[in-house]
Amino acid sequence: MIREYEDADAEEAAALLAGNSPWLWTAAGLRHRLAALPPRAHRTSWVAKEDGRIVGWAEAEFDWAAEREDIGTLYALVAPSHRLRGIGSALFERAAAHLEERGAFELRSWTFPDSDVFLEARGFTRARKERMSAVDPRTVDTSALDALPGGVQIVPLSELTGRLEEVHRVYAEAAADMPSDHRESNVPFHEWLEETVGEPDLSRDGSMVVLTDGQAAALSWLKVDRERGVAEHELTGTARAYRRRGLARLAKLAVLRWAAENAVVRVQTGNDAANAAMLAINDGLGYRPFAVETEWVKRVS
């Protein structure tokens, strides 16, 4: 049976996603995302159930942060025990129809190597690749934080609640300049407050902002699943005026030190394969690749 997602599905759906994909998923985070996206996202999710348990998931939404509003994104996942039975196809078709009926210009989705053929068979072509990598924060040398450059200070997000508009400017510049086929340049402050800062998995103490001469200049934010002891970078970046000073690296080091001190044993991140600067930072800090995610695109005729 396939039906639309209901709030009572959150725990089981999050467990399915967390156990069968590389991303961080919690029930609280899933509930938040479904509730906090702006209306133009037209977000809808579905579950497939068999014998009373959730065995499949699909989601569809418009990329609300992109420079254009007709880019549809969709994803489907089926428990390994229930694959090759048409469940994924049925879920994916519902998600695609949802977007096409609402005027999507193109559809974008993601796979890992074992499921590339699924999207190829549906007329999608490869667009970009993202490297997933992870590190045990307890193994990272964070001693550089003990002698910061003059004028540089690193503070947790929790200490900047009165300066969030300033922090938003750094976040928006960093997000807009990430390698992408569609720039994330449509992130207004009020929506960012609700969707991003309001994320329950976002650690306000473990997410760091670098101040240079008192001004917000760079940041690295962290989402944490405390029950599993794992975390995921939400975004790391630097405002344009402060780049090439090593500030993003310092922000990430501060995040890793916090993680190591707070029972996190794995921190993971995803970076576009074309983002040489961030890949170099991660390699230098000890992050090691564990998966490659491919982004696919299909123009809607």
Rosetta silent file (secondary structure, phi, psi, omega in degrees, C-alpha in Angstrom):
SEQUENCE: MIREYEDADAEEAAALLAGNSPWLWTAAGLRHRLAALPPRAHRTSWVAKEDGRIVGWAEAEFDWAAEREDIGTLYALVAPSHRLRGIGSALFERAAAHLEERGAFELRSWTFPDSDVFLEARGFTRARKERMSAVDPRTVDTSALDALPGGVQIVPLSELTGRLEEVHRVYAEAAADMPSDHRESNVPFHEWLEETVGEPDLSRDGSMVVLTDGQAAALSWLKVDRERGVAEHELTGTARAYRRRGLARLAKLAVLRWAAENAVVRVQTGNDAANAAMLAINDGLGYRPFAVETEWVKRVS
SCORE:     score description
SCORE:     0.000 S_00000001
   1 L     0.000  131.649  175.961    0.000    0.000    0.000 S_00000001
   2 E  -115.373  131.646  178.021    1.278    3.458   -0.937 S_00000001
   3 E  -148.359  169.395  177.028   -0.178    6.551    0.682 S_00000001
   4 E   -68.591  148.356  179.045    0.836   10.071    1.624 S_00000001
   5 L   -59.837  143.098  173.299    3.040   10.494    4.658 S_00000001
   6 L  -122.932  157.051 -175.748    1.375   11.140    8.017 S_00000001
   7 H   -57.567  -34.401 -179.428    2.940   12.642   11.129 S_00000001
   8 H   -66.998  -11.657 -179.933    2.757    9.311   12.960 S_00000001
   9 H   -82.767   -8.469 -166.860    5.117    7.869   10.323 S_00000001
  10 H   -56.568  -49.264 -176.407    8.039   10.087   11.353 S_00000001
  11 H   -61.995  -47.107 -176.970    9.940    7.692   13.616 S_00000001
  12 H   -70.958  -38.688  179.408    9.713    4.706   11.305 S_00000001
  13 H   -65.793  -42.949  179.090   10.347    6.732    8.136 S_00000001
  14 H   -63.122  -38.492  178.151   13.405    8.426    9.646 S_00000001
  15 H   -64.461  -40.591  177.374   14.787    5.043   10.710 S_00000001
  16 H   -61.429  -46.557 -178.261   14.354    3.701    7.164 S_00000001
  17 H   -66.845  -45.441 -177.886   16.140    6.726    5.684 S_00000001
  18 H   -66.050  -33.531 -176.756   18.937    6.803    8.263 S_00000001
  19 H   -83.011  -14.002 -174.236   19.576    3.089    7.928 S_00000001
  20 H  -130.725   15.008  174.550   19.657    2.977    4.130 S_00000001
  21 L  -144.186  162.311 -177.622   21.156    6.301    3.034 S_00000001
  22 L   -82.310   -3.754 -173.982   24.304    8.198    4.043 S_00000001
  23 L   -87.899  159.660  177.436   22.467   11.263    5.284 S_00000001
  24 L   -82.991  123.555  177.965   21.544   12.189    8.837 S_00000001
  25 L  -133.685  132.427  169.542   17.854   11.678    9.530 S_00000001
  26 L  -131.199  161.015  178.604   15.908   11.929   12.780 S_00000001
  27 H   -62.158  -40.551  179.948   12.174   11.947   13.389 S_00000001
  28 H   -64.769  -41.966  179.357   12.368   15.488   14.781 S_00000001
  29 H   -65.735  -38.966  178.695   14.341   16.689   11.774 S_00000001
  30 H   -64.510  -46.308  178.515   11.925   15.052    9.355 S_00000001
  31 H   -59.454  -42.940 -179.044    8.911   16.617   11.038 S_00000001
  32 H   -62.026  -46.904 -177.096   10.588   20.007   11.008 S_00000001
  33 H   -60.252  -42.463 -178.286   11.469   19.877    7.332 S_00000001
  34 H   -67.104  -29.727 -177.244    7.954   18.971    6.312 S_00000001
  35 H   -89.573  -26.732 -168.599    6.494   21.773    8.429 S_00000001
  36 H   -97.614  -12.574 -179.464    9.047   24.549    7.821 S_00000001
  37 L   -65.908  143.008  178.481    9.447   24.623    4.048 S_00000001
  38 L   -66.199  156.455 -176.102    7.854   27.677    2.396 S_00000001
  39 H   -55.474  -32.215 -176.894    4.632   27.069    0.439 S_00000001
  40 H   -66.216  -12.295  176.943    6.370   27.468   -2.935 S_00000001
  41 H   -71.493  -25.359 -179.455    8.224   24.197   -2.237 S_00000001
  42 L    49.345   45.962 -175.405    4.952   22.250   -2.703 S_00000001
  43 L   -71.460  132.894  172.253    6.480   19.494   -0.582 S_00000001
  44 E  -142.853  144.683  178.038    4.765   16.091   -0.497 S_00000001
  45 E  -131.087  155.930  179.361    6.007   12.731    0.772 S_00000001
  46 E  -134.597  154.683  172.625    4.716    9.177    0.465 S_00000001
  47 E  -126.564  150.452  171.455    5.319    5.887    2.252 S_00000001
  48 E  -109.497  131.018 -178.447    4.933    2.305    1.105 S_00000001
  49 E  -121.892  143.941  174.201    3.728   -0.113    3.767 S_00000001
  50 E  -144.192  131.984 -178.079    3.652   -3.873    3.900 S_00000001
  51 L    52.826   38.302  173.998    2.506   -5.994    6.846 S_00000001
  52 L    80.744    2.441  178.894    2.057   -2.827    8.878 S_00000001
  53 E  -124.680  154.623 -178.427    5.573   -1.448    8.488 S_00000001
  54 E   -78.752  124.382  179.790    7.113    1.197    6.243 S_00000001
  55 E  -120.298   -3.920 -179.954    9.291   -0.342    3.527 S_00000001
  56 E  -152.613  156.302 -176.358    9.530    2.571    1.080 S_00000001
  57 E  -143.678  143.474  171.472    9.735    6.345    0.978 S_00000001
  58 E  -144.779  149.397  178.898    9.396    9.048   -1.660 S_00000001
  59 E  -142.835  149.815  177.965    9.552   12.815   -1.516 S_00000001
  60 E  -146.135  135.489  175.385    9.026   15.634   -3.979 S_00000001
  61 E  -159.303  161.183  172.163    9.494   19.369   -3.657 S_00000001
  62 E   -88.264  143.151 -178.175   10.549   22.394   -5.624 S_00000001
  63 L   -69.963   91.159 -172.094   14.008   23.733   -4.841 S_00000001
  64 L   -66.647  -21.107 -178.153   12.795   26.717   -2.836 S_00000001
  65 L   -92.932   -7.736 -174.442   16.307   28.157   -2.390 S_00000001
  66 L   -76.151  163.900 -177.792   17.294   28.056   -6.082 S_00000001
  67 L   -67.643  -21.402  173.980   17.510   31.057   -8.391 S_00000001
  68 L  -125.705  152.070 -169.257   14.469   29.804  -10.319 S_00000001
  69 L   -99.512    9.394 -177.846   11.320   28.324   -8.799 S_00000001
  70 L  -113.935   28.044  177.506   10.482   25.579  -11.317 S_00000001
  71 E   -98.590  110.362 -178.334   13.245   23.101  -10.437 S_00000001
  72 E   -91.988  137.933  177.132   11.655   19.961   -9.041 S_00000001
  73 E  -121.289  141.808 -177.700   13.595   17.557   -6.836 S_00000001
  74 E  -150.187  155.833 -176.919   12.526   14.027   -5.993 S_00000001
  75 E  -156.731  143.106  175.883   13.894   10.926   -4.335 S_00000001
  76 E  -135.800  144.897 -179.709   12.681    7.417   -3.605 S_00000001
  77 E  -143.144  138.219  178.902   14.123    4.734   -1.345 S_00000001
  78 E  -128.008  139.873  177.204   13.034    1.144   -0.662 S_00000001
  79 L   -56.051  138.780 -178.463   14.260   -1.181    2.067 S_00000001
  80 H   -50.996  -34.734 -178.430   16.732   -3.714    0.596 S_00000001
  81 H   -68.645  -13.189 -175.393   14.422   -6.583    1.545 S_00000001
  82 H  -122.860   18.562  179.593   11.660   -5.180   -0.677 S_00000001
  83 L   -81.467  164.419  179.637   13.545   -4.048   -3.776 S_00000001
  84 L    64.187   31.083  177.971   12.954   -5.279   -7.339 S_00000001
  85 L  -126.246   10.877  177.264    9.232   -5.591   -6.709 S_00000001
  86 L    87.165   -1.027 -178.320    8.053   -2.357   -8.365 S_00000001
  87 H   -68.262  -44.834  179.834    7.666   -0.396   -5.125 S_00000001
  88 H   -62.248  -40.840  178.899   10.378    2.103   -5.977 S_00000001
  89 H   -61.678  -44.957 -179.182    8.954    2.656   -9.441 S_00000001
  90 H   -64.356  -41.028  178.301    5.473    3.314   -8.084 S_00000001
  91 H   -65.329  -46.293 -177.142    6.791    5.755   -5.470 S_00000001
  92 H   -63.823  -40.034  179.836    9.016    7.582   -7.939 S_00000001
  93 H   -63.191  -38.144  177.383    6.217    7.936  -10.488 S_00000001
  94 H   -64.335  -42.547 -179.064    3.965    9.575   -7.897 S_00000001
  95 H   -65.331  -43.363  179.658    6.681   12.024   -6.973 S_00000001
  96 H   -64.084  -42.427  179.634    7.435   12.897  -10.605 S_00000001
  97 H   -62.829  -39.389  178.498    3.758   13.390  -11.425 S_00000001
  98 H   -56.476  -43.646 -177.511    3.366   15.697   -8.416 S_00000001
  99 H   -75.145  -42.926 -178.626    6.102   17.985   -9.756 S_00000001
 100 H   -64.054  -38.384  179.183    5.103   17.853  -13.403 S_00000001
 101 L   -64.813  -19.633 -179.061    1.501   18.718  -12.574 S_00000001
 102 L  -105.822   17.457  170.086    2.793   21.867  -10.846 S_00000001
 103 L    86.739   27.932  179.139    4.866   23.093  -13.755 S_00000001
 104 L   -62.468  134.115  175.253    8.359   21.738  -13.142 S_00000001
 105 L   -79.753  -38.193  176.379   10.838   22.804  -15.823 S_00000001
 106 E  -148.737  156.859  177.375   13.210   20.015  -14.924 S_00000001
 107 E  -110.541  138.945  178.316   13.423   17.133  -12.474 S_00000001
 108 E  -130.108  138.713  179.533   16.532   16.429  -10.385 S_00000001
 109 E  -145.537 -179.751 -173.864   17.286   13.374   -8.306 S_00000001
 110 E  -137.382  147.222  175.334   20.217   11.528   -6.697 S_00000001
 111 E  -142.797  167.172  166.141   21.636    8.025   -6.723 S_00000001
 112 L  -114.310  162.515 -168.261   24.546    5.966   -5.528 S_00000001
 113 H   -48.779  -34.283 -176.310   26.252    3.532   -7.927 S_00000001
 114 H   -71.684   -8.874 -179.008   24.011    0.570   -7.121 S_00000001
 115 H  -125.921   14.372  179.094   20.916    2.470   -8.305 S_00000001
 116 H   -57.577  -40.231 -175.720   22.213    4.485  -11.285 S_00000001
 117 H   -60.944  -27.617 -178.708   20.377    2.244  -13.729 S_00000001
 118 H   -60.587  -45.705 -178.434   17.044    3.209  -12.140 S_00000001
 119 H   -80.440  -33.323  175.961   17.324    6.834  -13.297 S_00000001
 120 H   -58.575  -41.015 -178.438   19.017    6.019  -16.597 S_00000001
 121 L   -67.584  -17.401 -178.764   16.025    3.886  -17.515 S_00000001
 122 L  -105.129   18.221  172.979   13.743    6.861  -16.857 S_00000001
 123 L    82.962   12.851  177.183   15.529    9.266  -19.190 S_00000001
 124 L   -84.767  151.257  175.747   17.681   11.081  -16.639 S_00000001
 125 E  -123.195  152.785 -178.969   21.250   12.114  -17.445 S_00000001
 126 E   -65.308  138.279  179.006   24.181   12.697  -15.098 S_00000001
 127 E  -116.582  -60.248 -177.669   24.645   16.297  -13.971 S_00000001
 128 E  -140.529  165.260  175.058   27.050   16.562  -11.018 S_00000001
 129 E  -124.130  146.388  177.854   28.852   14.378   -8.509 S_00000001
 130 E  -127.757  133.543  178.183   29.232   14.882   -4.768 S_00000001
 131 E   -93.418  125.732  173.978   31.806   13.218   -2.559 S_00000001
 132 E   -94.811  130.891  179.857   30.620   12.015    0.825 S_00000001
 133 E  -142.339  161.822 -174.994   33.387   11.842    3.428 S_00000001
 134 E  -149.064  159.828  178.443   33.640   11.400    7.192 S_00000001
 135 E  -147.581  149.661  169.288   36.063   11.686   10.090 S_00000001
 136 L   -84.318  111.910 -174.324   36.212   10.662   13.727 S_00000001
 137 H   -61.201  -21.124 -179.583   36.525   14.101   15.381 S_00000001
 138 H   -70.623  -13.674 -178.733   38.512   12.593   18.252 S_00000001
 139 H   -97.233   -2.630 -173.177   41.393   11.963   15.816 S_00000001
 140 L   -90.485  133.653  176.045   41.671   15.539   14.508 S_00000001
 141 L   -79.028  109.887 -178.064   44.461   17.868   15.664 S_00000001
 142 L  -106.872   18.740 -175.561   42.664   21.070   16.679 S_00000001
 143 H   -63.586  -20.186  177.872   45.662   22.798   18.283 S_00000001
 144 H   -61.036  -22.186  179.481   45.519   25.591   15.686 S_00000001
 145 H   -72.742  -14.826 -176.955   42.547   26.925   17.649 S_00000001
 146 H   -83.120   -7.251  178.792   44.820   27.662   20.609 S_00000001
 147 L  -143.784   71.561 -177.104   46.649   30.472   18.773 S_00000001
 148 L   -70.700  150.695  175.914   44.156   32.281   16.541 S_00000001
 149 L   -59.159  156.559  179.263   45.292   35.095   14.217 S_00000001
 150 L   -57.848  136.606  178.893   44.920   38.626   15.530 S_00000001
 151 L    82.565   -3.341 -177.119   41.387   39.946   15.403 S_00000001
 152 E  -101.554  132.804  177.749   39.893   36.458   14.911 S_00000001
 153 E  -137.157  143.019  177.557   37.380   34.995   17.348 S_00000001
 154 E  -118.553  124.892 -177.051   35.248   31.851   17.056 S_00000001
 155 E  -130.850  148.645  176.329   31.898   31.737   18.827 S_00000001
 156 E   -71.201  154.348  178.264   29.011   29.255   18.814 S_00000001
 157 H   -55.071  -33.231 -177.842   25.795   30.184   17.083 S_00000001
 158 H   -60.401  -20.707  179.856   24.076   30.174   20.474 S_00000001
 159 H   -92.345    1.728 -175.826   25.954   33.373   21.379 S_00000001
 160 L  -120.190   25.677 -177.517   24.784   35.276   18.295 S_00000001
 161 H   -62.181  -23.592  177.527   21.007   35.101   18.626 S_00000001
 162 H   -89.032    1.312 -176.461   20.870   38.896   18.575 S_00000001
 163 H  -128.580   30.586 -172.462   22.943   39.124   15.388 S_00000001
 164 H   -68.754  -27.758  176.631   21.241   36.612   13.130 S_00000001
 165 H   -64.769  -38.399  176.517   20.699   39.036   10.254 S_00000001
 166 H   -65.833  -42.923  178.209   24.469   39.512   10.078 S_00000001
 167 H   -64.461  -37.944  178.582   25.023   35.765   10.223 S_00000001
 168 H   -59.355  -37.814 -179.876   22.423   35.286    7.502 S_00000001
 169 H   -62.856  -39.530  177.011   24.416   37.469    5.126 S_00000001
 170 H   -66.558  -47.453 -179.579   27.444   35.203    5.521 S_00000001
 171 H   -58.087  -47.337 -176.357   25.338   32.070    5.136 S_00000001
 172 H   -64.029  -40.402  178.567   23.561   33.390    2.032 S_00000001
 173 H   -66.103  -42.965 -179.640   26.810   34.366    0.290 S_00000001
 174 H   -64.280  -43.639 -178.869   28.410   31.010    1.061 S_00000001
 175 H   -66.355  -40.179 -177.588   25.353   29.061   -0.137 S_00000001
 176 H   -66.280  -26.428 -175.543   24.993   31.101   -3.334 S_00000001
 177 L   -98.060    3.170  175.140   28.618   30.444   -4.332 S_00000001
 178 L   -68.190  143.982  176.615   28.627   26.670   -3.876 S_00000001
 179 L   -56.714  128.581 -176.741   29.109   24.776   -7.171 S_00000001
 180 L  -167.983  153.839  173.939   25.664   24.080   -8.558 S_00000001
 181 L   -76.790  -23.059  177.689   23.665   24.093  -11.774 S_00000001
 182 L  -134.892  109.006 -175.717   21.150   26.405  -10.068 S_00000001
 183 L   -58.084  140.700  175.580   22.559   28.854   -7.537 S_00000001
 184 L   -86.521   76.809 -174.655   20.952   28.868   -4.093 S_00000001
 185 L  -111.620   11.836 -176.843   20.328   32.605   -4.185 S_00000001
 186 L  -121.786   65.252 -177.424   16.734   32.704   -2.950 S_00000001
 187 L  -123.856   75.038 -179.420   17.105   32.332    0.815 S_00000001
 188 L   -63.876  154.202 -172.491   15.314   35.292    2.445 S_00000001
 189 H   -55.269  -48.183 -174.168   15.988   35.937    6.113 S_00000001
 190 H   -66.316  -34.549  177.880   12.565   35.023    7.504 S_00000001
 191 H   -73.617  -37.600  176.752   12.478   31.674    5.664 S_00000001
 192 H   -61.685  -40.723  178.352   16.073   30.908    6.680 S_00000001
 193 H   -58.165  -44.880 -175.548   15.172   31.550   10.323 S_00000001
 194 H   -77.180  -48.240 -172.699   12.369   29.010   10.234 S_00000001
 195 H   -79.038  -41.461 -172.207   13.815   26.319    7.949 S_00000001
 196 H   -96.693  -57.146 -179.007   17.534   26.455    8.758 S_00000001
 197 H   -68.449  -30.468 -179.583   18.054   28.039   12.167 S_00000001
 198 L   -80.325   -1.377 -179.909   14.886   26.382   13.454 S_00000001
 199 L   -60.212  121.023 -177.194   16.120   22.892   12.527 S_00000001
 200 L   -65.969  -24.489  178.635   15.914   20.783   15.726 S_00000001
 201 L   -82.232  -12.182  179.213   18.963   18.712   14.753 S_00000001
 202 E   -72.495  122.685  177.459   21.102   21.840   14.337 S_00000001
 203 L   -83.501  115.457  177.781   23.385   22.213   17.351 S_00000001
 204 L   -70.452  -26.883  177.856   23.482   25.873   18.364 S_00000001
 205 L   -85.532  -29.765 -178.795   26.490   25.150   20.577 S_00000001
 206 L   -91.620   -8.391  175.979   28.286   22.966   18.051 S_00000001
 207 L   -93.419  128.412 -169.969   27.717   25.288   15.076 S_00000001
 208 E  -114.496  148.740  175.482   30.445   27.914   14.870 S_00000001
 209 E  -126.992  132.227  177.677   30.806   31.421   13.466 S_00000001
 210 E   -93.909  127.662  175.429   34.158   33.108   12.895 S_00000001
 211 E  -105.022  134.122  174.339   34.329   36.811   13.732 S_00000001
 212 E  -118.526  118.030 -174.099   37.038   39.000   12.223 S_00000001
 213 L    51.096   39.037  175.937   37.451   42.332   13.988 S_00000001
 214 L    84.799   -4.561 -178.038   34.030   41.695   15.469 S_00000001
 215 E  -104.177  138.303  176.796   32.282   41.019   12.120 S_00000001
 216 E   -62.521  125.657 -173.968   30.795   37.678   11.091 S_00000001
 217 E  -126.295  -30.958 -177.917   33.084   36.344    8.368 S_00000001
 218 E  -153.214  165.091  179.571   32.789   32.549    8.134 S_00000001
 219 E  -156.237  157.835  169.673   30.806   29.673    9.585 S_00000001
 220 E  -145.880  120.429 -174.296   30.545   25.925    9.888 S_00000001
 221 E  -113.637  152.780 -171.202   27.287   24.461   11.168 S_00000001
 222 E  -133.051  131.392  169.321   26.554   21.004   12.474 S_00000001
 223 E  -101.057  139.984 -172.551   23.495   18.788   12.702 S_00000001
 224 E  -130.352  132.962  168.844   23.696   16.105   15.377 S_00000001
 225 E  -104.549   94.363 -174.150   21.967   12.799   16.004 S_00000001
 226 L   -66.350  -30.965 -179.010   22.866   12.403   19.667 S_00000001
 227 L   -63.621  -37.167 -178.436   21.257    8.989   19.978 S_00000001
 228 L   -97.189  -10.010 -179.442   23.605    7.523   17.358 S_00000001
 229 L    71.333   29.432 -179.944   26.606    9.742   18.146 S_00000001
 230 E  -123.404  157.678 -178.495   26.881   10.959   14.563 S_00000001
 231 E  -144.898  163.995 -176.491   26.799   14.418   13.023 S_00000001
 232 E  -143.157  132.887  176.322   26.642   16.068    9.619 S_00000001
 233 E   -65.811  129.868  176.145   27.885   19.435    8.404 S_00000001
 234 E   -82.402  -47.790  176.109   24.959   21.652    7.433 S_00000001
 235 E  -164.920  140.909  170.591   27.102   24.269    5.650 S_00000001
 236 E  -129.052  131.819  179.826   30.660   25.549    5.809 S_00000001
 237 E  -175.465  173.901 -175.271   31.637   28.735    4.029 S_00000001
 238 E  -132.728  142.851  174.072   33.067   32.233    4.117 S_00000001
 239 L   -62.769  147.196 -172.664   31.723   35.651    3.141 S_00000001
 240 H   -55.389  -38.626 -175.850   33.285   36.851   -0.123 S_00000001
 241 H   -70.353  -11.066 -174.163   35.226   39.705    1.466 S_00000001
 242 H  -118.977   13.400 -174.997   37.036   37.350    3.851 S_00000001
 243 L   -76.005  162.405  179.595   38.011   34.424    1.653 S_00000001
 244 L    65.953   31.137  175.097   41.483   32.880    1.271 S_00000001
 245 L  -119.157    4.015  179.931   42.414   33.563    4.902 S_00000001
 246 L    78.909   16.028 -175.118   41.829   30.037    6.227 S_00000001
 247 H   -73.293  -36.167  178.875   38.718   31.064    8.171 S_00000001
 248 H   -64.237  -37.823  177.870   36.503   28.208    6.948 S_00000001
 249 H   -63.613  -42.444  178.566   39.136   25.742    8.117 S_00000001
 250 H   -63.478  -40.944  178.379   39.219   27.348   11.555 S_00000001
 251 H   -60.876  -43.845 -179.220   35.416   27.207   11.752 S_00000001
 252 H   -67.653  -37.778  176.662   35.439   23.529   10.865 S_00000001
 253 H   -60.095  -41.949  179.991   38.196   22.828   13.389 S_00000001
 254 H   -64.872  -38.714  176.363   36.094   24.449   16.111 S_00000001
 255 H   -62.582  -44.716 -177.991   33.122   22.293   15.138 S_00000001
 256 H   -66.884  -36.690  176.703   35.248   19.148   15.270 S_00000001
 257 H   -63.744  -44.818  178.703   36.665   20.047   18.679 S_00000001
 258 H   -60.391  -44.523 -178.418   33.146   20.545   20.019 S_00000001
 259 H   -60.349  -44.289 -179.448   32.023   17.253   18.481 S_00000001
 260 H   -62.855  -31.131 -178.823   34.921   15.350   20.038 S_00000001
 261 H   -86.044   -3.329 -175.116   34.058   16.822   23.438 S_00000001
 262 L  -129.295   39.741  169.627   30.379   15.955   23.121 S_00000001
 263 L    64.266   23.619  174.046   30.288   12.223   22.421 S_00000001
 264 L   -94.216  127.417 -176.495   30.179   12.476   18.623 S_00000001
 265 L  -108.348   -6.894  179.797   32.258    9.721   17.021 S_00000001
 266 E  -149.516  127.139  174.024   31.595   10.456   13.350 S_00000001
 267 E  -120.759  125.821 -178.108   31.175   13.731   11.456 S_00000001
 268 E  -120.069  162.173 -179.014   30.271   13.502    7.795 S_00000001
 269 E  -153.343  160.549  174.771   29.926   15.967    4.965 S_00000001
 270 E  -125.920  134.254 -178.229   29.105   16.130    1.279 S_00000001
 271 E  -135.652  135.951  175.477   30.996   18.293   -1.194 S_00000001
 272 E   -56.066  139.419 -177.952   30.560   18.879   -4.895 S_00000001
 273 L   -62.268  -17.684  179.145   33.364   17.171   -6.811 S_00000001
 274 L   -91.272   -4.089 -177.518   34.209   20.559   -8.361 S_00000001
 275 L   -87.650   73.807 -173.203   34.658   22.288   -4.985 S_00000001
 276 H   -60.701  -37.465 -176.437   38.441   21.845   -4.880 S_00000001
 277 H   -64.261  -46.880 -178.423   38.978   24.298   -2.016 S_00000001
 278 H   -72.451  -34.685  176.538   36.618   22.585    0.423 S_00000001
 279 H   -62.442  -38.855  179.165   37.764   19.111   -0.605 S_00000001
 280 H   -65.494  -40.617  177.459   41.354   20.165    0.161 S_00000001
 281 H   -60.490  -48.144 -177.495   40.313   21.440    3.603 S_00000001
 282 H   -64.040  -43.066  178.639   38.519   18.208    4.389 S_00000001
 283 H   -59.588  -42.028 -179.284   41.376   16.026    3.175 S_00000001
 284 H   -66.177  -26.494  179.645   43.797   17.991    5.333 S_00000001
 285 H   -88.422   -5.309  177.270   41.604   17.486    8.393 S_00000001
 286 L   102.102    4.652  175.444   41.441   13.742    7.895 S_00000001
 287 L   -64.912  139.258  179.457   38.042   13.298    6.240 S_00000001
 288 E  -125.826  137.900 -177.840   38.001   10.176    4.096 S_00000001
 289 E   -63.278  143.356  173.554   35.585    9.385    1.244 S_00000001
 290 E  -133.193   -8.638  178.364   32.986    6.706    1.808 S_00000001
 291 E  -164.573  156.412  173.320   30.483    7.250   -1.024 S_00000001
 292 E  -122.380  124.443  179.344   29.895    9.143   -4.252 S_00000001
 293 E  -103.523  131.959  177.853   26.481   10.603   -4.898 S_00000001
 294 E  -106.111  132.761  174.986   25.437   11.413   -8.462 S_00000001
 295 E   -96.175  135.761 -176.469   22.932   14.141   -9.249 S_00000001
 296 E  -121.033  154.326 -178.603   20.723   13.486  -12.280 S_00000001
 297 E  -138.492  146.581  175.333   18.543   15.773  -14.374 S_00000001
 298 E  -143.313  122.469  176.546   15.661   15.371  -16.783 S_00000001
 299 E   -74.482  137.805  179.914   14.013   18.178  -18.692 S_00000001
 300 L   -90.274  121.903 -176.950   10.221   18.090  -18.656 S_00000001
 301 L   -78.828    0.000    0.000    8.826   18.359  -22.169 S_00000001
